[in-house]
Amino acid sequence: MHTNDPFLSLYQNSSLPGSSSAEGTRSFLQRSSFLKEGEADRNSVTRAIQFRNKILSKIAFGSYRIGLENPDHRKALQHSLKNGFNVIDTSSNYGNGESESLIGEVLGDSIRSSELLRENVFLITKAGYIQGKNLEIVSDLEKQGREFPEITYYSEGCYHCIHPDFLEDQLERSLRRLGLETVDVFLLHNPEYFLMDREKHNVPKEKATLQYYERIKHAFRFLESKRKEGKILHYGISSNTFPEDPEVYTATSLTRVLRIAGEVRNELGLEESGFAAVQFPGNLLERGFLDKKFEGKNLIEIARENGLLVLINRPLNAIAPSGNIRRLSYDPDADPDSVLDTLRLQLNGIYDWERGFLSILPAGSYKYSFRDVTEPYLDQFQNQDHLNQFLERTVIPIVQQLISQVETIAGIQKRNEYIESLNGALSVLERYVSFRTVRDRRELYEKLVKFVPQYSGNNLSSSALHWLCSVVEDGIVLLGMRREEYVDDAAASFLISFVAPEKLKSVEFP
């Protein structure tokens, strides 16, 4: 492991033994407030599924944008565990490692206080991306001539790798950040970056595809060795291109991956392959997982026939054909104008606080504040995707420089205070943009309610979750739950009356 380890402060002090178990997950289900065995109302969507004799919540805590500095993230995770959500999905690159570290802290505290057992929780993590602190490590190793093999240099600041040497490094770091001896599922995270890069360089598709699946096979052999060591129970792939048509250059073929898993099993003389899970996007507007056929079957059917756990990501963030992200949230009872006024007042309060706070910096030491680079543009963002691009390209670089200056001048405590305020501001800003772009989501909601009257009176996000949980049947939906109200929203989706999955599958939107 890297000598000057930038992740050192994120590692837990000890590692908890064990993994999820049939009895542990069942007992968790029985005592939780939202998931009580026998309570699965025949008039509502099933609240849990069974996978390898384990009872798992139908909705998982997705931790893409959680970190250590925002107390709301910790509260949301604690709230989800207390209320019956026993599946957690994370990744080595989420929050630059902070996502795994926060999960490790919460699990450790809950287990030490006897609120939870390790056996109650089904933990999924991933590896493949080289960004942030991992990029620092890779750059340092390359300077020493000790680089990881087969790195895909996709773009500045974003590399990718699934070579066993890199996966070994990432798995060990993930286990230390999580404070666990074993993860339940370890996924290769978007390996199609290799194909995306090869396409950019005009490599013939046949050649690139052959290399792609050879790399996956090499990774599977390694993951079987980690399974034998007891560091992972199962492995799989998270790929945004599973639902793509086979002729698409960057498509990942589940049937071909299954053949590779079978070849590795036979090659190693195993009774059973460790390949057990697949993750891909799905929502009301992105229906490739249902509608696309691969050798006559859709992804859900292929996974079910092969005993794979299906994990659906981006349930409320749909990427439209234009490439824009549409947030599937709309509350029919909310008055957008009133909400916008309230959010604007909240932003003004944060802006005023920031002006006073930054007085600790020497006059003229910074050019722009968070207010300077956001307030003039509040009413110009066309959608969530537009906002995200602006934050990534303009706001975050400026804010990171300000945070560094605050820490240098005033210390870590003041830095953390500023970060906490900025996290709150970003959350309010996202909601502000969301309510400003409400018209298209209102139309979507009205069409959905017309087709499924049971959704009347529920907001769009609860309805969209109910729809997805119903059509994936024995799969799991990964929901970003950064605030406690998001957890409650997920729970509310279980209270909607049952609708036959076949009826819901026929719902179509442009």
C-alpha positions in Angstrom: 0.0 0.0 0.0 1.1 3.6 -0.7 3.6 4.9 1.9 2.2 8.5 2.0 -1.4 7.3 2.2 -3.9 10.2 1.5 -6.7 8.0 2.8 -5.1 7.4 6.2 -7.5 9.6 8.2 -10.5 7.7 6.7 -9.6 4.2 7.9 -11.4 2.7 10.9 -9.3 1.6 13.9 -10.5 -2.0 13.7 -12.3 -4.4 11.4 -15.6 -6.1 12.2 -15.7 -9.8 11.4 -18.5 -11.6 9.6 -20.9 -10.8 6.8 -24.6 -10.8 6.2 -26.4 -14.0 7.0 -29.8 -15.6 6.5 -30.7 -15.5 10.1 -29.2 -12.0 10.7 -31.1 -10.4 7.8 -34.3 -12.2 8.8 -34.2 -11.0 12.4 -33.4 -7.5 11.2 -36.5 -7.6 9.0 -38.7 -8.8 11.9 -37.8 -6.1 14.3 -37.7 -3.1 11.9 -40.6 -0.6 11.9 -41.1 -0.5 8.1 -40.3 -4.2 7.4 -42.1 -6.6 9.5 -42.3 -10.2 8.4 -45.9 -11.0 7.6 -46.7 -7.4 7.3 -46.1 -7.4 3.6 -49.6 -6.3 2.7 -51.0 -8.2 -0.3 -52.4 -4.9 -1.4 -49.0 -3.2 -1.5 -45.6 -3.7 -3.2 -43.4 -6.3 -1.7 -41.0 -4.6 0.8 -38.2 -7.2 0.8 -36.7 -9.9 -1.4 -34.9 -13.1 -0.8 -31.4 -13.7 -2.2 -29.4 -16.8 -1.3 -31.7 -17.3 1.7 -31.1 -13.7 2.9 -33.9 -11.2 3.4 -33.0 -7.9 1.9 -34.8 -4.6 1.8 -36.3 -3.8 -1.7 -34.8 -0.3 -1.5 -31.2 0.2 -0.7 -29.4 3.1 0.8 -27.4 4.6 -2.1 -24.4 6.6 -0.9 -23.1 8.3 -4.1 -23.0 11.8 -2.6 -22.6 11.3 1.1 -19.5 12.4 3.2 -18.2 12.9 6.6 -18.7 16.7 6.9 -22.5 16.8 6.5 -24.3 15.6 9.7 -27.5 15.1 7.7 -25.8 12.2 5.8 -25.0 10.4 9.0 -28.5 10.9 10.4 -30.0 9.7 7.1 -28.0 6.5 7.2 -28.9 5.9 10.8 -32.5 6.6 10.1 -32.5 4.2 7.2 -31.0 1.4 9.3 -33.5 2.0 12.1 -36.4 1.8 9.7 -35.7 -1.4 7.9 -33.3 -0.7 5.0 -30.6 -3.2 5.4 -28.8 -3.0 2.0 -26.1 -0.3 1.5 -24.5 0.5 -1.8 -21.2 2.5 -2.0 -18.0 2.7 -3.9 -14.3 3.4 -3.4 -14.6 6.7 -5.3 -17.8 8.1 -3.7 -17.0 11.2 -1.8 -13.3 10.5 -2.3 -13.5 7.6 0.1 -15.6 9.5 2.6 -18.8 7.5 1.7 -17.2 4.2 2.8 -15.7 5.8 5.9 -19.0 7.3 7.0 -20.7 3.9 6.5 -17.9 2.3 8.5 -18.3 4.7 11.4 -22.1 4.3 11.5 -22.0 0.5 11.3 -19.2 0.4 13.9 -21.1 2.6 16.3 -24.3 0.8 15.9 -22.7 -2.6 16.3 -20.7 -1.6 19.4 -23.9 -0.2 21.0 -25.7 -3.5 20.2 -28.3 -1.7 18.0 -27.1 -3.8 15.1 -25.2 -7.0 14.2 -22.9 -7.2 11.2 -25.0 -10.2 10.1 -28.0 -7.8 9.7 -26.5 -5.7 6.9 -25.8 -6.5 3.2 -23.0 -4.2 2.0 -22.1 -3.6 -1.6 -19.0 -1.7 -2.8 -17.2 -1.2 -6.1 -13.8 -0.3 -7.6 -12.5 0.8 -11.0 -12.4 4.6 -11.0 -9.1 6.5 -10.5 -10.0 10.0 -9.3 -9.1 12.4 -6.5 -6.9 10.8 -3.9 -6.6 7.6 -5.9 -5.2 9.7 -8.7 -2.6 11.1 -6.4 -1.5 7.6 -5.5 -1.4 6.5 -9.1 0.6 9.6 -10.1 3.1 9.1 -7.3 3.6 5.4 -8.3 4.1 6.3 -11.9 6.8 8.8 -11.0 8.5 5.9 -9.2 8.1 3.6 -12.2 5.7 1.3 -10.2 2.4 2.1 -12.0 -0.6 -0.3 -12.0 -0.9 -2.2 -15.3 -3.6 -1.6 -17.9 -4.8 1.8 -16.7 -7.3 3.5 -19.1 -6.4 7.2 -19.2 -9.9 8.3 -20.2 -9.6 12.0 -19.4 -7.7 14.5 -17.3 -8.7 13.7 -13.7 -10.5 10.5 -14.5 -8.6 7.3 -15.2 -9.9 3.7 -14.9 -8.5 0.3 -14.1 -9.8 -3.3 -13.3 -6.4 -5.0 -13.4 -6.0 -7.4 -10.4 -3.2 -5.3 -8.9 -5.4 -2.2 -8.7 -8.4 -4.2 -7.5 -6.3 -5.7 -4.7 -5.3 -2.2 -3.6 -8.8 -0.9 -3.8 -10.4 -3.8 -2.0 -8.0 -3.5 0.9 -8.6 0.3 1.2 -12.4 -0.2 1.0 -12.3 -2.8 3.8 -10.2 -0.5 6.0 -12.5 2.5 5.4 -15.6 0.4 6.0 -14.0 -1.3 9.0 -15.0 -4.7 7.8 -13.3 -8.0 7.2 -15.7 -9.0 4.4 -18.0 -7.2 2.0 -21.1 -9.0 0.7 -20.8 -7.9 -2.9 -17.8 -6.3 -4.7 -18.5 -4.9 -8.2 -16.4 -3.8 -11.1 -17.4 -0.2 -11.5 -18.3 0.8 -15.0 -15.6 -1.2 -16.8 -17.0 0.1 -20.1 -14.7 3.1 -19.6 -12.1 1.0 -21.5 -14.5 0.8 -24.5 -15.3 4.5 -24.3 -11.6 5.2 -24.5 -11.0 2.8 -27.3 -13.8 4.3 -29.3 -12.3 7.8 -28.9 -9.1 6.4 -30.3 -10.8 4.8 -33.3 -9.8 1.2 -32.3 -11.8 -1.4 -34.3 -14.8 -2.5 -32.2 -14.0 -6.2 -32.6 -10.4 -5.8 -31.3 -11.5 -3.5 -28.4 -14.4 -5.9 -27.4 -12.0 -8.9 -27.3 -9.6 -7.0 -25.0 -12.5 -5.8 -22.9 -13.8 -9.3 -22.0 -10.3 -10.6 -21.5 -9.8 -8.0 -18.9 -13.1 -8.8 -17.2 -12.1 -12.5 -17.2 -8.7 -11.7 -15.6 -10.6 -9.6 -12.9 -13.0 -12.5 -12.3 -10.1 -14.9 -11.6 -8.7 -12.5 -9.1 -12.1 -12.0 -7.4 -12.5 -15.7 -7.0 -9.2 -15.7 -5.1 -10.6 -13.0 -2.8 -13.8 -15.0 -2.3 -11.6 -17.9 -1.2 -9.8 -15.7 1.3 -13.2 -14.6 2.7 -12.8 -10.9 1.8 -15.8 -10.9 -0.5 -18.9 -13.2 -0.6 -20.0 -12.4 -4.2 -18.9 -10.2 -7.0 -20.4 -8.7 -10.1 -20.4 -5.7 -12.5 -22.0 -2.3 -12.4 -22.3 -1.0 -15.9 -24.4 1.7 -17.4 -24.2 -0.1 -20.8 -25.8 -3.4 -19.9 -29.1 -2.1 -21.4 -27.4 -0.9 -24.6 -28.0 -2.6 -28.0 -25.3 -5.2 -28.7 -24.1 -3.3 -31.8 -23.3 -0.2 -29.7 -19.5 0.1 -29.4 -19.6 0.5 -25.6 -22.3 -2.1 -24.8 -21.6 -4.7 -22.1 -23.2 -8.0 -22.8 -24.6 -9.8 -19.8 -24.9 -13.1 -21.7 -21.2 -12.9 -22.6 -20.2 -12.0 -19.0 -22.2 -15.0 -17.8 -20.2 -17.2 -20.2 -17.0 -15.8 -18.9 -18.1 -16.4 -15.3 -18.8 -20.0 -16.3 -15.4 -20.4 -17.9 -13.7 -19.1 -14.8 -15.7 -21.5 -12.6 -14.8 -24.5 -14.8 -11.1 -23.4 -15.1 -10.8 -23.2 -11.3 -12.8 -26.3 -10.6 -15.5 -24.4 -8.5 -18.9 -25.8 -7.6 -20.4 -22.4 -7.9 -19.3 -19.1 -9.5 -19.0 -16.1 -7.3 -20.5 -13.9 -10.1 -23.8 -13.1 -8.5 -24.9 -9.4 -9.0 -25.4 -6.9 -11.8 -26.1 -3.2 -11.5 -27.5 -0.9 -14.2 -29.7 2.2 -14.5 -33.5 2.1 -14.7 -36.4 4.4 -14.2 -39.7 5.6 -15.7 -37.9 7.1 -18.7 -35.0 4.8 -19.1 -36.6 1.4 -19.7 -33.9 -0.4 -21.7 -33.6 -3.0 -18.9 -37.3 -4.0 -19.6 -37.7 -3.3 -23.3 -34.5 -4.3 -24.9 -34.2 -8.0 -25.8 -31.0 -10.0 -25.7 -31.4 -13.4 -27.4 -35.1 -13.0 -26.8 -35.0 -12.0 -23.1 -34.7 -8.7 -21.2 -32.0 -8.1 -18.6 -34.4 -8.9 -15.7 -35.3 -12.3 -17.2 -31.7 -13.2 -17.9 -30.6 -12.3 -14.4 -33.5 -14.2 -12.8 -32.8 -17.4 -14.9 -29.1 -17.2 -13.7 -29.8 -16.5 -10.1 -28.3 -13.0 -10.2 -29.1 -10.2 -7.9 -30.4 -7.2 -9.9 -29.5 -3.7 -8.5 -31.1 -0.7 -10.2 -29.4 2.7 -9.9 -30.5 6.2 -10.9 -34.2 5.5 -10.1 -35.1 9.2 -9.9 -32.5 10.7 -12.2 -33.4 10.0 -15.8 -31.1 10.8 -18.7 -33.3 12.0 -21.5 -32.3 11.3 -25.2 -31.0 14.9 -25.3 -28.5 14.0 -22.6 -30.1 16.2 -20.0 -30.9 14.8 -16.6 -34.5 14.9 -15.5 -35.2 14.6 -11.8 -38.3 12.5 -11.2 -39.6 14.5 -8.3 -42.8 16.5 -8.1 -45.2 17.2 -5.2 -48.8 17.9 -6.4 -49.6 19.6 -3.1 -46.6 22.0 -3.1 -47.0 25.5 -4.4 -43.8 26.1 -6.4 -43.8 29.9 -6.1 -44.1 29.7 -2.3 -41.4 27.0 -2.1 -39.1 29.1 -4.3 -39.6 32.2 -2.1 -38.7 30.1 1.0 -35.6 28.6 -0.6 -34.4 32.0 -1.8 -34.7 33.3 1.7 -32.6 30.4 2.9 -30.0 31.0 0.3 -29.9 34.7 1.2 -29.3 33.8 4.8 -26.4 31.5 3.8 -24.9 34.2 1.5 -25.0 36.8 4.3 -23.4 34.3 6.7 -20.6 33.6 4.2 -19.9 37.3 3.8 -19.3 37.7 7.5 -17.4 34.4 7.8 -14.9 35.2 5.0 -13.9 38.3 6.8 -11.4 36.1 8.6 -9.4 36.0 5.4 -7.0 38.9 4.6 -8.6 41.6 2.4 -8.0 41.0 -1.3 -6.8 37.4 -0.7 -9.7 35.9 -2.7 -11.5 37.1 -5.9 -14.8 35.2 -5.7 -17.0 33.8 -2.9 -19.7 31.1 -3.3 -22.3 33.9 -3.5 -20.4 35.6 -6.3 -20.4 32.5 -8.5 -23.9 31.3 -7.9 -26.3 34.2 -7.1 -26.1 35.9 -10.5 -27.1 32.6 -12.2 -29.9 31.3 -10.0 -32.6 31.8 -12.6 -30.6 30.7 -15.6 -30.2 27.0 -14.9 -32.3 25.0 -17.3 -32.2 21.8 -15.4 -30.3 19.7 -12.9 -27.7 18.6 -15.4 -27.0 22.3 -16.3 -26.5 23.1 -12.6 -24.3 20.0 -12.0 -22.0 21.0 -15.0 -21.8 24.6 -13.7 -20.9 23.4 -10.2 -18.3 21.0 -11.4 -16.6 23.3 -13.9 -16.9 26.7 -12.1 -18.1 26.6 -8.5 -16.3 23.7 -7.0 -12.7 24.8 -8.1 -13.3 28.2 -6.6 -14.8 26.8 -3.4 -12.0 24.3 -3.0 -9.5 27.1 -3.1 -11.5 29.1 -0.5 -11.7 26.1 1.8 -7.9 25.7 1.5 -7.4 29.3 2.4 -9.7 29.1 5.4 -7.9 26.1 6.7 -4.5 27.8 6.3 -5.6 31.0 8.0 -8.0 29.8 10.6 -7.5 26.0 11.1 -9.5 22.8 10.6 -12.4 23.7 12.8 -13.2 26.8 10.8 -12.7 24.9 7.5 -15.3 22.3 8.7 -17.7 25.0 9.6 -17.4 26.5 6.1 -17.8 23.1 4.5 -20.9 22.4 6.5 -22.5 25.7 5.5 -21.6 25.1 1.8 -23.1 21.6 1.9 -26.3 23.2 3.1 -26.2 25.8 0.4 -25.7 23.2 -2.3 -28.7 21.3 -1.1 -30.9 24.4 -1.1 -29.6 25.4 -4.5 -30.5 22.0 -5.9 -34.0 22.2 -4.6 -34.3 25.8 -6.0 -33.4 24.6 -9.5 -35.7 21.6 -9.1 -38.7 23.7 -8.3 -37.9 26.2 -11.1 -38.0 23.4 -13.7 -41.2 21.8 -12.4 -43.4 22.0 -15.5 -42.2 19.0 -17.4 -42.3 16.9 -14.2 -45.9 18.0 -13.6 -46.9 16.8 -17.0 -45.1 13.5 -16.4 -46.9 13.0 -13.1 -50.3 13.8 -14.5 -49.8 11.2 -17.3 -48.7 8.6 -14.8 -51.6 9.2 -12.5 -54.0 9.0 -15.4 -52.6 5.6 -16.3 -52.2 4.4 -12.6 -54.9 6.0 -10.5 -53.4 4.4 -7.4 -50.6 7.0 -7.6 -53.0 9.9 -7.1 -52.2 11.8 -3.9 -48.6 10.6 -3.8 -45.7 12.6 -5.1 -43.8 11.7 -8.2 -40.7 10.3 -6.5 -42.8 7.8 -4.3 -44.8 6.8 -7.4 -41.6 6.4 -9.5 -40.1 4.2 -6.8 -43.3 2.1 -6.5 -43.3 1.6 -10.2 -39.7 0.5 -10.3 -39.9 -1.7 -7.3 -42.9 -3.4 -8.9 -41.4 -4.0 -12.3 -38.0 -5.3 -11.1 -39.9 -7.7 -8.8 -37.1 -9.6 -7.1 -34.5 -6.9 -7.7 -33.3 -4.0 -5.5 -33.6 -0.3 -6.2 -30.6 1.9 -5.1 -31.9 5.2 -3.8 -29.7 8.2 -2.8 -30.9 9.0 0.7 -28.9 11.9 1.8 -31.6 13.3 4.1 -34.0 11.7 6.5 -37.0 12.9 4.4 -35.6 10.9 1.5 -35.7 7.8 3.7 -39.3 8.6 4.6 -40.2 9.1 1.0 -38.8 5.6 0.2 -40.9 4.1 3.0 -44.0 5.9 1.7 -43.6 4.1 -1.7 -44.4 0.9 0.1 -47.8 2.2 1.3 -49.1 2.7 -2.3 -51.7 0.0 -3.3 -50.6 -3.0 -5.3 -50.6 -2.7 -9.0 -50.0 -5.7 -11.3 -46.4 -5.5 -12.6 -47.6 -6.4 -16.1 -49.8 -3.3 -16.1 -47.0 -1.1 -14.8 -44.6 -2.5 -17.5 -46.9 -1.2 -20.2 -46.6 2.4 -18.9 -44.7 4.4 -21.5 -43.5 8.0 -21.7 -41.7 9.8 -24.5 
